Amino acid sequence: MAIHAPPPVENLMVEDIKAGLESGSILLVDVREAHEFEAGHIPGSVLVPLSSFEIADIPDAAGRRIVLSCRSGRRSLTAAMMAFEQGLSIGAHYAGGFIDWVEHGEPVDTGL
């Protein structure tokens, strides 16, 4: 049985995330924990915590590209590996994560 390596994950930047959310071409999946998401998240993102990450919990992307996001870009890469192991190849993540979003002065939503 051959072992397949996961495909590379593209590092997206704040401009890519903004454009994708504005055009409706991406589904931004935040893999931080619920308390982090509730305290502040990128408007339009959906929560699928890494601690209980299952691809079945990702909402229907309806033709949009799934992009993973977290606080700094580390957990989103872990989630991409977990998704691959569960049978879903997610080829992009927000490299700077929520920290980068805030540092660029972008809007933040709170609550679940």
For each residue, the residues with C-beta under 8 A, 3 or more apart:
1:
2:
3:
4:
5:
6: 9 80 81 84 89
7: 84 89 91
8: 91
9: 6 77 80 90 91 92 93
10: 91 92 93
11: 73 92 93 95
12: 16 17 20 67 92 93 94 95
13: 16 17 94 95 96 100
14: 17 18 94 96 100 101 104 106
15: 18 19
16: 12 13 19 20 94
17: 12 13 14 20 21 26 28 42 67 69 94 101
18: 14 15 21 22 106
19: 15 16 22 23 25
20: 12 16 17 23 25 26 28 65 67
21: 17 18 24 26 28 42 43 44
22: 18 19
23: 19 20
24: 21 64
25: 19 20 64 65
26: 17 20 21 64 65 66 67
27: 46 58 59 61 62 64 65 66 67
28: 17 20 21 42 44 45 46 67 69 94
29: 45 46 47 48 58 66 67 68 69 79
30: 37 41 42 45 46 47 48 69 70 98
31: 48 49 50 53 68 69 70 75 76 78 79
32: 36 37 41 47 49 50 70 71 75 98
33: 36 37 49 50 51
34: 37 38 47 49 112
35: 38 39
36: 32 33 39 40 41 71 98
37: 30 32 33 34 40 41 45 47 49 112
38: 34 35 41 110 111 112
39: 35 36 110
40: 36 37 98 102 108 109 110
41: 30 32 36 37 38 45 47 98 108 109 110
42: 17 21 28 30 45 69 98 101 106 108 109
43: 21 107 108 109
44: 21 28
45: 28 29 30 37 41 42 69
46: 27 28 29 30 58 59
47: 29 30 32 34 37 41 112
48: 29 30 31 53 54 57 58 79
49: 31 32 33 34 37 52 53
50: 31 32 33 53 70 75 78 79 82
51: 33
52: 49 57
53: 31 48 49 50 57 79 82 83
54: 48 57 86
55: 58 83 86 87 88
56:
57: 48 52 53 54
58: 27 29 46 48 55 61 66 88
59: 27 46
60:
61: 27 58 64 65 66
62: 27
63:
64: 24 25 26 27 61
65: 20 25 26 27 61 91 92
66: 26 27 29 58 61 88 90 92
67: 12 17 20 26 27 28 29 90 92 93 94
68: 29 31 76 77 79 80 83 90 92 93 94
69: 17 28 29 30 31 42 45 76 93 94 97 98
70: 30 31 32 50 73 74 75 76 79 93 94 97 98
71: 32 36 74 75 97 98 99
72: 75 96 97 98 99 100
73: 11 70 76 77 93 94 95 96 97 100
74: 70 71 77 78
75: 31 32 50 70 71 72 78 79
76: 31 68 69 70 73 79 80 93 94 97
77: 9 68 73 74 80 81 93
78: 31 50 74 75 81 82
79: 29 31 48 50 53 68 70 75 76 82 83 90 93
80: 6 9 68 76 77 83 84 90 91 93
81: 6 77 78 84 85
82: 50 53 78 79 85 86
83: 53 55 68 79 80 86 88 89 90
84: 6 7 80 81 87 88 89 90
85: 81 82
86: 54 55 82 83
87: 55 84
88: 55 58 66 83 84
89: 6 7 83 84
90: 9 66 67 68 79 80 83 84 93
91: 7 8 9 10 65 80
92: 9 10 11 12 65 66 67 68
93: 9 10 11 12 67 68 69 70 73 76 77 79 80 90
94: 12 13 14 16 17 28 67 68 69 70 73 76 97 100 101
95: 11 12 13 73 100
96: 13 14 72 73 99 100 101 103
97: 69 70 71 72 73 76 94 100 101
98: 30 32 36 40 41 42 69 70 71 72 101 102
99: 71 72 96 102 103
100: 13 14 72 73 94 95 96 97 103 104
101: 14 17 42 94 96 97 98 104 106 108
102: 40 98 99 105 106 108
103: 96 99 100
104: 14 100 101
105: 102
106: 14 18 42 101 102
107: 43
108: 40 41 42 43 101 102
109: 40 41 42 43
110: 38 39 40 41
111: 38
112: 34 37 38 47
